[in-house]
């Protein structure tokens, strides 16, 4: 239903700009912090994880493409041979393409990508408020390995 095509430098540049903004917005919602603060955190985290950008060893970036050739999303995963795992850092299905099965198809395409390798499992983090993604991962057989929780008790400036 979809293919994973390696990102070009131009794809990556556009992806990275959106990734910082999207991740900052998700963190701000989850952590109950300001978007400005989370933009700094998101930028710093991405810079630390990807010192060589698209060419950072072990990191893989794909455009998700439907059968008709339409780009429907993107996927970023890190392969760790020593831990025999792939870690999904980001999966994005474009807003206009959601609800059409592309999220599940993307996850299955990644599984097929990994079959010829020695990697044995896929891990990911998901924000607690993302019920759509959580339902997809549950449906696909992912299990909760850890839970981080937060409660605001006061607003202090």
C-alpha positions as a printed Julia matrix, in Angstrom:
157×3 Matrix{Float64}:
  0.0    0.0    0.0
  3.0    2.34   0.59
  6.7    2.36  -0.19
  9.49   3.93   1.82
 11.73   6.09  -0.34
 14.94   7.56   1.11
 14.75  11.3    1.67
 16.88  13.63  -0.4
 18.69  16.57   1.21
 15.84  18.86   0.1
 13.26  16.46   1.58
 15.23  16.34   4.82
 15.57  20.12   5.11
 11.79  20.56   4.78
 11.14  17.62   7.1
 13.48  18.93   9.8
 11.89  22.39   9.88
  8.45  20.82  10.34
  9.75  18.21  12.81
 11.07  20.86  15.2
  7.79  22.75  15.15
  5.61  19.62  15.44
  7.71  18.11  18.24
  7.74  21.42  20.13
  3.95  21.66  19.89
  3.51  18.07  21.11
  5.93  18.62  24.0
  4.24  21.89  25.01
  0.87  20.14  25.15
  2.21  17.1   27.01
  4.48  18.96  29.42
  2.18  21.97  29.98
  4.96  24.35  28.99
  5.3   27.21  26.53
  5.77  26.61  22.82
  8.74  28.98  22.86
 10.48  26.94  25.56
  9.78  23.68  23.73
 11.1   25.01  20.42
 14.46  25.48  22.12
 14.29  21.98  23.63
 13.24  20.39  20.33
 16.01  22.16  18.39
 18.63  21.14  20.94
 17.48  17.52  21.01
 17.48  17.21  17.23
 20.91  18.82  16.99
 22.24  16.33  19.53
 20.67  13.31  17.86
 21.57  14.34  14.32
 24.99  16.03  14.32
 25.45  15.09  10.65
 21.83  15.69   9.66
 20.54  13.28   7.05
 23.94  11.55   7.0
 24.06  10.77  10.75
 25.08   7.09  11.03
 22.32   4.66  11.95
 19.51   7.14  11.25
 17.16   6.49   8.34
 14.73   8.98   6.84
 12.05   8.06   4.33
  9.3    9.69   2.39
  6.15   7.56   2.62
  4.65   7.21  -0.85
  1.25   5.74  -1.79
  0.76   3.34  -4.7
 -0.29   6.2   -7.0
  2.98   8.06  -6.28
  1.49  10.59  -3.87
  3.72  11.51  -0.93
  1.6   10.83   2.15
  4.05  11.2    5.03
  7.51  10.66   6.45
  9.32   8.26   8.76
 12.51   8.57  10.83
 14.0    5.53  12.53
 17.32   4.68  14.13
 18.78   1.18  13.76
 20.83  -0.06  16.73
 22.61  -3.3   15.86
 24.07  -3.76  19.35
 20.58  -3.65  20.93
 19.02  -5.41  17.92
 16.31  -2.79  17.69
 14.93  -0.08  15.52
 13.65   2.99  17.31
 11.02   5.11  15.58
 11.72   8.74  16.33
  8.98  10.14  14.14
  6.19   8.95  11.92
  4.01  11.58  10.29
  1.1   11.03   7.98
  0.13  14.28   6.27
 -3.12  15.74   7.65
 -5.0   15.34   4.35
 -4.0   11.65   4.18
 -4.96  10.56   7.71
 -7.66   7.99   8.28
 -6.83   6.1    5.07
 -4.7    3.33   6.55
 -1.33   4.9    5.71
 -0.11   4.86   9.31
 -0.52   1.11   9.6
  0.87   0.59   6.1
  3.94   2.65   7.02
  4.55   0.59  10.14
  4.22  -2.62   8.1
  6.6   -1.27   5.45
  9.17  -0.61   8.17
  8.75  -4.17   9.45
  9.45  -5.44   5.92
 12.51  -3.17   5.72
 13.82  -4.76   8.92
 13.15  -8.44   8.09
 16.46  -9.04   6.29
 18.43  -7.47   9.16
 19.45  -8.9   12.53
 17.16  -6.46  14.33
 14.52  -8.2   16.43
 12.17  -5.47  17.62
 10.85  -1.97  17.1
 10.49   0.56  19.9
  8.9    4.01  19.98
  7.56   6.65  22.32
  4.1    8.12  21.95
  2.62  11.13  23.7
 -0.17  10.17  26.09
 -2.63  12.58  24.46
 -2.19  10.96  21.02
 -5.04   8.47  21.29
 -5.15   7.76  17.54
 -1.5    6.67  17.43
 -1.83   4.73  20.68
 -4.83   2.82  19.27
 -2.85   1.99  16.12
  0.13   0.71  18.09
 -2.16  -1.37  20.34
 -3.84  -2.84  17.26
 -0.47  -3.72  15.77
  0.7   -5.59  18.86
  2.92  -3.01  20.56
  2.86  -3.17  24.35
  3.47  -0.48  26.95
  7.0   -0.81  28.33
  7.03   2.33  30.53
  4.74   5.22  31.43
  5.7    8.8   32.3
  3.05  10.84  34.08
  2.69  14.51  35.05
  0.3   16.53  37.2
  0.33  20.32  37.47
 -0.32  21.45  41.04
  0.15  25.21  40.65
  0.97  27.93  38.16
  4.05  29.79  39.34
  5.91  32.47  37.46
